[in-house]
Amino acid sequence: MRKKLTILHSNDMHGDFLPKKGEDGLEWGGLTRISGYINRAREQEENLLYVNAGDMFRGSVIDSDFEGLSTIDMMNVLGPDVATVGNHEVDYGLAHLLFLEKCARFPIINANLFVTMNNARLFQPYLNVEIGGMKILFIGILTEEVLASTKQEKIIGSFVDVKAAAREVEIICDNYRTTRTSMTILLTHIGLEKDKELAAELDPGCGVDLIIGGHSHTFMEAPEVVNGIPIVQAGTGSSVLGRLELEYDTRRKKIRQLDWSLVPINEKTAPRDEVLEALLNSYREKTDQKYKRVVTRWARRLTHPSREQETEMGNLYADAIQWESSFDIMMMGSGSIRKKELGPIIEYQDMVENTPFDDSIWMLTVTGAQFRQMVKHILRDEAWLGETEFYQFSKGVHIRYNKKSRKLEALQFRGKEVTDDMKLKIALQNYHYTNFDAFLGVPLEEVKANARPRVVAVSLNNIVEEYFATHDRLDAHVEGRIELV
C-alpha cells in the first residue's frame, strides 16, 4: 500500500514579513501569504506537514524591536509542525532563545548543541510525528557558526559546544529509530555544502531518507542527491516555499517517489491569512511610529549583491565608519550588511534593518606582516564557498589576489606596498574582535603585544546615522579595493 505525504518547508525568513511589489507588478511574499498558502494546502491535502529550517529572526525592525517575541507570536499562527534552530536564533542571547522557545507553541529541535559541563543538550534533539499511519522521525542539526555569537556571552558562551553532526545523527537513529519509523528526515541549518558533506559521512544504516536544509540561502532548481539522500532548501525570505510530494510504500517501508518544487508565493498563488495580517499590522503600527522617518537620500540605489566581493554598499559603510576616526582602516564584516540593494531614499527603518548587528567598534594595532596574514586568511579557498567571514575595506586599501595560484600579488595602503614592519590601526566590530583568531588567522594575543586594543565607539549605527544625516547624495562605486585575478 502506498501513502502520500506533502511537506512544505521554509528557511531563512529573516523577518521578511511584509509583501513587496515585483517587477511584474504582482505583490510577492509576506508572512500573510505564506500562511494563506499553508492553510489552503492543509485543507486540500490529507497528509501535510509544514517545517521550518531555522533563521526565523533578524532582518526586520518588527523582529528586532521585540527581540524575537513578535516573530514567535506570528510563527505560532503559522503553526509549523516542527522547526530547528538557526544561527541567528541566538542573536538576542542564548538565554533569551531558551525563553522564546517556551513562548513557542510548536516544537523546536536540535541534536548537536550542548552544555559542555554536563554534556546536556540544550533542546529536544528529535521529534516523532505521526500522520496518516506514518511515523516520521525529525532530527535538528545546527551550524558551528552559532558558537561565534555565543562567545560574546562571557559566562554562557564558554559552556556551549556544537558536536559533530554525523555522530549525533547516528546516536539519535540508533536510539530512537524503530521498526515503526517510516522515514527519517534531517532538519538542518548548516548550508548546502555542509549538508552534502553530512550526507556523504552518514552510514547508510542510519536510514536517513531526506535532508531539508537552510543557512546558505540557496535557491535550488532540483534536489541534490548525495549518498542516496536527497537534499532540498528554499532560498531565503518569504517569496518562495519548498514543496515535497512523497509516496511511501508501507509494505516495503520505503519512499517510492519524491517530487520537489520551489513554489512562488504571490497574489496569484496564495491568499492572505486575515488573522495573521491583523497580528502583523498590530506590530507594524508600533514600529512605524518609531522608524518611518527619512534619514538621508543617496545619489542612487546602491547594491551589495554578494558577501564574497567588494561592493558599493560595503565601500560606503566602511568609509562612513572610518570617516574622521582615530584608525587607518575599517574592516566591515560583509555579513553585517543585510540588504542586497538599498536607496536612494533611506528611512531610519532601512538603516537599522541593513545593519541590524549594532555592536561596538574595536581599534587594534597590527604590523604589516600580521595584516598580510589576515588578508591571506580572509581570501583562502573556503571564502568562495561562503563558509568564512569576508570583509569590506575602507578607502586606501588595495588588494590583488590570484585565486588560481592562491597568491597575494599586491597589498597596498594609500598607494604604498605594505611592509612587514609597518604599523596599521584597524577597526573591527565586536563580533569579529571576539572571534579574532578564527576569523582572521592571527592570534589576538600577538596583536595585543603591539598595543592594547580599545573600544572607540559603542554603537556602529550611531556612527552610520550621523554620517548619513550630515552627508547628502552619498554615492559609492566598486573601485578595485579587492581585485581578484
Phi, psi and omega per residue, in radians:
M1 nan 2.387 3.133
R2 -1.911 2.416 3.091
K3 -2.106 2.589 -3.121
K4 -1.802 2.423 3.065
L5 -2.335 2.298 3.059
T6 -1.917 2.262 3.078
I7 -2.114 2.100 2.985
L8 -1.691 2.448 -3.109
H9 -2.520 2.574 3.070
S10 -2.398 2.877 3.111
N11 -2.791 2.743 3.029
D12 0.903 0.857 3.079
M13 -1.181 -0.599 3.060
H14 0.845 0.819 3.057
G15 1.168 0.366 3.126
D16 -1.406 1.247 -2.983
F17 -1.526 -0.465 -2.957
L18 -1.797 2.512 3.117
P19 -1.233 2.784 3.117
K20 -2.333 2.609 3.071
K21 -1.384 2.206 3.101
G22 -1.530 2.999 3.112
E23 -1.108 -0.368 3.125
D24 -1.476 0.037 3.137
G25 1.485 -0.111 3.140
L26 -1.471 2.697 3.032
E27 -1.507 2.089 -3.037
W28 -1.930 2.459 2.962
G29 1.226 -2.807 -3.076
G30 1.715 2.531 -3.063
L31 -1.151 -0.545 -3.118
T32 -1.176 -0.620 3.102
R33 -1.348 -0.611 3.014
I34 -0.990 -0.834 -3.137
S35 -1.133 -0.698 3.116
G36 -1.072 -0.715 3.121
Y37 -1.134 -0.781 -3.120
I38 -1.126 -0.754 3.137
N39 -1.056 -0.758 3.132
R40 -1.149 -0.704 3.131
A41 -1.134 -0.634 3.108
R42 -1.122 -0.580 3.102
E43 -1.290 -0.583 -3.033
Q44 -1.497 -0.588 -3.031
E45 -1.779 2.401 -3.110
E46 -1.219 -0.751 -3.109
N47 -2.138 1.790 -3.085
L48 -2.366 2.378 3.038
L49 -2.159 2.537 2.984
Y50 -2.083 2.191 -3.108
V51 -2.203 2.676 -3.136
N52 -2.202 2.261 -3.046
A53 -1.746 0.587 2.926
G54 1.681 2.954 -3.072
D55 1.029 0.967 2.990
M56 -1.273 -0.499 -2.970
F57 -1.583 2.967 3.063
R58 1.276 2.708 3.073
G59 1.828 -0.249 -3.079
S60 -2.440 2.478 3.071
V61 -1.174 -0.422 3.077
I62 -1.116 -0.559 3.065
D63 -1.411 -0.913 -2.992
S64 -1.202 -0.605 -3.103
D65 -1.153 -0.479 3.128
F66 -1.889 0.195 3.103
E67 0.848 0.825 3.043
G68 1.505 -0.259 -3.138
L69 -1.104 -0.677 3.107
S70 -1.115 -0.690 -3.133
T71 -1.140 -0.802 3.109
I72 -1.073 -0.700 3.130
D73 -1.031 -0.775 -3.135
M74 -1.314 -0.610 3.075
M75 -1.144 -0.511 3.066
N76 -1.081 -0.619 3.079
V77 -1.240 -0.690 3.114
L78 -1.106 -0.646 3.008
G79 1.170 1.003 3.045
P80 -1.056 2.534 3.047
D81 -1.279 -0.462 3.059
V82 -2.874 2.593 3.075
A83 -2.413 2.754 3.043
T84 -2.065 2.941 -3.076
V85 -1.496 2.324 2.993
G86 -1.759 2.916 -3.121
N87 -1.119 -0.541 -3.139
H88 -1.393 -0.099 3.037
E89 -1.173 -0.317 3.134
V90 -1.707 0.136 -3.070
D91 -1.085 -0.514 3.135
Y92 -1.655 0.210 -3.140
G93 1.828 2.537 -3.092
L94 -1.170 -0.705 3.119
A95 -1.112 -0.651 3.127
H96 -1.171 -0.630 3.098
L97 -1.093 -0.720 3.122
L98 -1.134 -0.564 3.029
F99 -1.174 -0.774 3.139
L100 -1.097 -0.602 3.115
E101 -1.068 -0.624 3.115
K102 -1.217 -0.414 3.112
C103 -1.445 -0.282 -3.099
A104 -1.370 2.348 3.067
R105 -1.726 0.487 3.065
F106 -2.450 2.658 -3.085
P107 -1.307 2.367 3.064
I108 -2.037 2.143 -3.025
I109 -2.083 2.621 2.993
N110 -2.834 2.308 -3.051
A111 -1.791 -0.259 -2.969
N112 -2.116 0.317 3.061
L113 -1.852 2.084 -2.949
F114 -2.213 2.704 2.867
V115 -1.618 2.146 -2.987
T116 -1.220 -0.554 -3.005
M117 -1.204 -0.490 3.128
N118 -2.310 0.185 3.072
N119 1.081 0.448 -3.114
A120 -1.549 2.391 3.042
R121 -1.270 2.531 -3.130
L122 -1.396 -0.416 -3.090
F123 -2.315 2.865 2.954
Q124 -1.046 2.176 -2.984
P125 -1.362 -0.401 -3.042
Y126 -2.582 2.956 3.047
L127 -2.552 2.290 2.996
N128 -1.664 2.119 3.121
V129 -1.959 2.179 3.103
E130 -1.851 2.185 -3.101
I131 -2.626 2.289 3.096
G132 0.952 0.616 -3.129
G133 1.390 0.039 3.091
M134 -1.840 2.603 3.098
K135 -2.104 2.005 -3.076
I136 -1.921 2.214 3.110
L137 -1.693 2.008 3.060
F138 -1.756 2.379 3.084
I139 -2.210 2.289 -3.100
G140 -1.727 2.354 -3.114
I141 -2.312 2.419 -3.054
L142 -2.135 2.651 3.112
T143 -1.310 2.723 3.103
E144 -1.220 -0.220 3.135
E145 -1.027 -0.378 3.124
V146 -1.063 -0.509 -3.120
L147 -1.163 -0.540 3.123
A148 -1.104 -0.604 3.112
S149 -1.351 -0.747 -3.079
T150 -1.203 -0.374 3.109
K151 -1.065 -0.412 -3.135
Q152 -1.317 -0.239 3.058
E153 -1.618 1.801 -2.889
K154 -0.992 -0.702 -3.124
I155 -1.555 -0.962 -3.060
I156 -1.126 -0.780 -3.040
G157 -1.016 -0.556 -3.109
S158 -1.322 -0.166 -3.108
F159 -1.966 0.276 -3.117
V160 -2.004 2.447 -3.136
D161 -2.492 2.601 3.019
V162 -1.898 2.064 -3.111
K163 -1.528 2.802 -3.106
A164 -0.955 2.186 -2.996
A165 -1.094 -0.839 -3.072
A166 -1.044 -0.711 3.136
R167 -1.095 -0.754 -3.125
E168 -1.179 -0.658 3.081
V169 -1.065 -0.766 -3.137
E170 -1.110 -0.664 3.121
I171 -1.112 -0.801 -3.132
I172 -1.103 -0.806 -3.121
C173 -1.095 -0.731 -3.139
D174 -1.109 -0.567 -3.034
N175 -1.677 -0.500 -2.968
Y176 -2.184 -0.113 3.033
R177 -1.524 2.160 -3.070
T178 -2.109 -3.110 3.099
T179 -1.162 -0.308 3.110
R180 -1.492 -0.200 -3.119
T181 -1.242 2.117 -3.133
S182 -1.393 -0.772 3.108
M183 -2.687 2.687 3.136
T184 -2.044 2.198 -3.083
I185 -2.158 2.220 3.032
L186 -1.550 2.235 3.067
L187 -1.868 1.783 -2.931
T188 -2.005 2.749 2.986
H189 -2.387 1.199 -3.090
I190 -2.277 -0.106 -3.134
G191 1.661 2.682 -3.032
L192 -1.070 -0.758 -3.111
E193 -1.103 -0.736 3.112
K194 -1.218 -0.575 3.045
D195 -1.042 -0.732 3.140
K196 -1.159 -0.708 3.089
E197 -1.113 -0.743 3.136
L198 -1.088 -0.786 3.133
A199 -1.057 -0.690 -3.125
A200 -1.174 -0.538 -3.097
E201 -1.435 -0.351 -3.042
L202 -1.238 2.346 3.031
D203 -1.212 2.279 3.110
P204 -0.941 -0.419 3.125
G205 -1.149 -0.303 3.101
C206 -1.148 -0.513 3.115
G207 1.350 0.437 3.108
V208 -1.250 2.192 -3.057
D209 -1.713 -0.424 -2.951
L210 -2.847 2.555 3.009
I211 -2.122 2.152 3.030
I212 -1.904 2.007 -2.936
G213 -2.046 -3.121 3.081
G214 -2.817 -2.974 3.030
H215 1.658 -0.724 -3.087
S216 -1.576 -0.024 3.082
H217 1.018 0.689 -3.048
T218 -1.534 2.132 3.008
F219 -1.579 1.893 -3.031
M220 -1.694 2.632 3.047
E221 -1.675 -0.444 3.138
A222 -2.755 2.777 3.104
P223 -1.089 2.550 2.931
E224 -1.577 2.414 -3.141
V225 -2.076 2.064 3.140
V226 -2.251 2.235 3.131
N227 1.007 0.543 3.129
G228 1.395 0.098 -3.090
I229 -1.891 2.046 3.066
P230 -1.219 2.449 3.126
I231 -2.154 2.262 3.136
V232 -2.304 2.750 3.106
Q233 -2.730 2.636 -3.035
A234 -2.049 0.918 2.985
G235 1.030 -2.181 3.124
T236 -2.737 2.823 3.115
G237 1.402 -2.821 -3.065
S238 -2.083 0.271 -3.103
S239 -1.540 -0.106 3.117
V240 -2.491 2.742 2.959
L241 -2.303 2.475 2.981
G242 -1.416 2.493 3.128
R243 -2.338 2.108 3.099
L244 -1.910 2.282 3.023
E245 -1.985 1.991 -3.068
L246 -2.011 2.460 2.963
E247 -1.986 2.137 -3.068
Y248 -1.966 2.228 3.113
D249 -1.540 1.867 -3.061
T250 -1.225 -0.469 -3.119
R251 -1.314 -0.805 -3.124
R252 -1.596 -0.042 -3.136
K253 0.892 1.031 -3.051
K254 -2.653 2.510 3.023
I255 -1.293 2.091 -3.095
R256 -1.585 -0.527 -3.108
Q257 -2.583 2.418 3.113
L258 -2.380 2.064 3.070
D259 -2.084 2.353 -3.103
W260 -2.290 2.503 3.059
S261 -2.581 2.748 3.058
L262 -1.764 1.961 -3.031
V263 -1.566 2.176 3.058
P264 -1.254 2.404 3.131
I265 -1.938 1.842 3.108
N266 -2.594 -3.054 -3.046
E267 -1.175 -0.303 3.083
K268 -1.459 -0.559 -3.003
T269 -1.767 -0.294 -3.016
A270 -2.520 2.266 3.050
P271 -1.359 2.910 3.066
R272 -1.502 2.541 2.995
D273 -1.630 1.898 -3.040
E274 -1.162 -0.544 3.121
V275 -1.144 -0.841 3.134
L276 -1.181 -0.626 3.129
E277 -1.079 -0.722 3.122
A278 -1.124 -0.703 3.119
L279 -1.164 -0.787 3.119
L280 -1.052 -0.756 -3.120
N281 -1.140 -0.559 3.112
S282 -1.126 -0.659 3.065
Y283 -1.292 -0.675 -3.095
R284 -1.116 -0.686 3.132
E285 -1.049 -0.669 -3.138
K286 -1.211 -0.716 -3.112
T287 -1.336 -0.551 -3.140
D288 -1.064 -0.665 3.134
Q289 -1.034 -0.541 -3.064
K290 -1.643 -0.587 -2.912
Y291 -1.945 -0.220 -3.063
K292 -1.529 1.227 3.021
R293 -2.430 2.535 -3.098
V294 -1.393 2.244 3.095
V295 -1.620 -0.774 -3.111
T296 -2.857 3.056 3.020
R297 -2.197 2.188 3.048
W298 -1.464 2.888 3.139
A299 -1.155 -0.518 -3.100
R300 -2.864 3.133 3.088
R301 -1.339 2.220 -3.129
L302 -1.869 2.733 -3.010
T303 -2.150 2.744 3.035
H304 -2.517 1.201 -2.933
P305 -1.219 -0.463 -3.090
S306 -2.608 2.526 3.121
R307 -1.297 -0.421 -2.976
E308 -1.657 0.673 3.112
Q309 -2.843 2.850 3.003
E310 -1.163 2.388 -3.121
T311 -2.322 2.867 3.118
E312 -1.089 -0.894 -3.136
M313 -1.161 -0.609 3.102
G314 -1.035 -0.783 3.114
N315 -1.142 -0.722 -3.132
L316 -1.068 -0.836 -3.084
Y317 -1.223 -0.741 3.118
A318 -1.060 -0.733 3.127
D319 -1.186 -0.664 -3.131
A320 -1.083 -0.707 -3.098
I321 -1.335 -0.546 3.120
Q322 -1.378 -0.331 -3.099
W323 -0.960 2.209 3.114
E324 0.870 0.676 -3.121
S325 -1.770 3.094 3.101
S326 -1.704 0.144 3.133
F327 -2.105 2.843 -3.061
D328 -1.477 -0.716 -2.971
I329 -2.351 2.239 2.954
M330 -1.682 2.212 3.042
M331 -1.859 1.710 -3.063
M332 -1.545 2.170 3.105
G333 -1.075 2.158 -3.120
S334 -1.009 -0.638 -3.130
G335 -1.259 -0.189 3.095
S336 -1.298 -0.345 3.098
I337 -1.672 2.022 -2.899
R338 -1.713 -0.385 -3.090
K339 -1.705 2.551 3.121
K340 -1.422 -0.403 3.049
E341 -2.687 2.673 -3.058
L342 -2.785 2.594 3.059
G343 1.842 -3.118 0.017
P344 -1.367 -0.423 3.094
I345 -1.422 2.202 -3.127
I346 -1.991 1.929 3.025
E347 -1.546 2.832 3.132
Y348 -1.001 -0.635 3.097
Q349 -1.076 -0.771 3.107
D350 -1.022 -0.756 -3.071
M351 -1.090 -0.868 -3.071
V352 -1.321 -0.466 3.066
E353 -1.279 -0.513 -3.116
N354 -1.340 -0.577 3.071
T355 -2.229 1.283 -3.034
P356 -1.316 -0.306 -3.085
F357 -1.575 1.396 -2.990
D358 -1.465 1.299 -3.093
D359 -1.789 3.115 -3.135
S360 -1.369 2.904 -3.135
I361 -1.997 2.231 3.105
W362 -1.813 2.485 3.019
M363 -1.937 2.309 3.128
L364 -2.293 2.665 3.034
T365 -1.832 2.178 3.114
V366 -2.135 2.658 3.018
T367 -1.391 2.857 3.077
G368 -1.033 -0.666 3.131
A369 -1.126 -0.729 3.114
Q370 -1.167 -0.707 3.122
F371 -1.100 -0.700 3.103
R372 -1.081 -0.772 3.127
Q373 -1.119 -0.669 3.109
M374 -1.078 -0.794 -3.126
V375 -1.122 -0.738 3.094
K376 -1.050 -0.718 -3.140
H377 -1.138 -0.733 3.127
I378 -1.074 -0.646 -3.025
L379 -1.672 0.276 3.129
R380 -1.156 2.957 -2.998
D381 -0.937 -0.652 -3.088
E382 -1.101 -0.380 -3.114
A383 -1.044 -0.613 -3.048
W384 -1.426 -0.085 3.045
L385 -1.726 0.017 -3.133
G386 1.275 0.403 -3.054
E387 -1.826 0.079 -3.113
T388 -2.295 3.027 3.036
E389 -1.433 2.363 3.118
F390 -2.092 2.786 -3.022
Y391 -2.340 2.631 2.984
Q392 -1.840 2.295 -3.044
F393 -1.839 2.463 3.100
S394 -1.243 2.955 -3.028
K395 -1.026 2.610 -3.128
G396 1.807 -0.321 3.140
V397 -1.619 2.346 2.999
H398 -2.319 2.126 -3.137
I399 -2.101 2.259 2.992
R400 -2.138 2.089 -3.046
Y401 -2.212 2.290 3.120
N402 -1.660 1.900 -3.070
K403 -1.189 -0.543 -3.093
K404 -1.267 -0.829 -3.112
S405 -1.531 -0.159 -3.104
R406 1.041 0.676 -3.128
K407 -2.024 2.453 3.022
L408 -1.511 1.765 -3.006
E409 -1.416 -0.434 3.110
A410 -2.687 2.439 3.022
L411 -2.481 1.867 -3.043
Q412 -2.184 2.661 3.007
F413 -2.362 2.138 -3.092
R414 0.917 0.762 3.023
G415 1.464 -0.039 -3.129
K416 -2.037 2.494 3.114
E417 -1.117 2.373 3.115
V418 -1.296 2.091 3.117
T419 -1.700 2.790 -3.043
D420 -1.052 -0.612 -3.054
D421 -1.557 -0.013 -3.141
M422 -1.172 2.566 3.058
K423 -1.938 2.229 -3.126
L424 -2.198 2.402 3.050
K425 -1.696 2.038 -3.127
I426 -1.957 2.802 3.110
A427 -2.260 2.500 -3.113
L428 -2.446 2.648 2.982
Q429 -1.226 2.755 -3.057
N430 -1.000 -0.682 3.129
Y431 -1.014 -0.706 -3.117
H432 -1.377 -0.574 3.056
Y433 -1.139 -0.748 -3.126
T434 -1.089 -0.557 -3.123
N435 -1.920 0.590 -3.005
F436 -0.960 -0.896 -3.064
D437 -1.025 -0.821 -3.073
A438 -1.246 -0.708 -3.038
F439 -1.392 -0.501 -2.972
L440 -2.110 -0.084 2.969
G441 1.249 0.268 3.077
V442 -2.264 2.332 -3.138
P443 -1.107 2.268 3.139
L444 -1.055 -0.595 3.141
E445 -1.072 -0.600 3.091
E446 -1.170 -0.693 -3.137
V447 -1.186 -0.670 3.124
K448 -1.069 -0.440 3.118
A449 -1.162 -0.411 3.133
N450 -1.302 -0.747 3.137
A451 -2.993 2.683 -3.114
R452 -1.259 2.139 3.069
P453 -1.085 2.591 3.092
R454 -2.566 2.690 3.091
V455 -1.364 2.193 -3.126
V456 -1.899 -0.156 3.064
A457 -2.729 2.453 -3.100
V458 -1.571 -0.262 -3.090
S459 -2.537 2.068 3.059
L460 -1.044 -0.753 -3.074
N461 -1.241 -0.418 3.006
N462 -1.061 -0.742 3.133
I463 -1.183 -0.800 -3.113
V464 -1.072 -0.796 -3.116
E465 -1.097 -0.743 3.138
E466 -1.136 -0.720 3.134
Y467 -1.116 -0.778 3.122
F468 -1.113 -0.724 -3.080
A469 -1.195 -0.466 -3.086
T470 -1.794 0.021 3.128
H471 -2.282 1.984 3.139
D472 -1.694 2.689 3.092
R473 1.003 0.708 3.127
L474 -1.094 2.520 3.120
D475 -2.482 2.757 3.094
A476 -2.726 2.644 -3.117
H477 -2.383 2.730 2.957
V478 -1.316 2.075 -2.958
E479 -2.187 0.240 3.069
G480 1.528 0.436 3.051
R481 -1.137 -0.650 3.029
I482 -2.069 1.833 -3.091
E483 -1.827 2.019 -3.138
L484 -1.757 2.127 -3.108
V485 -1.655 nan nan
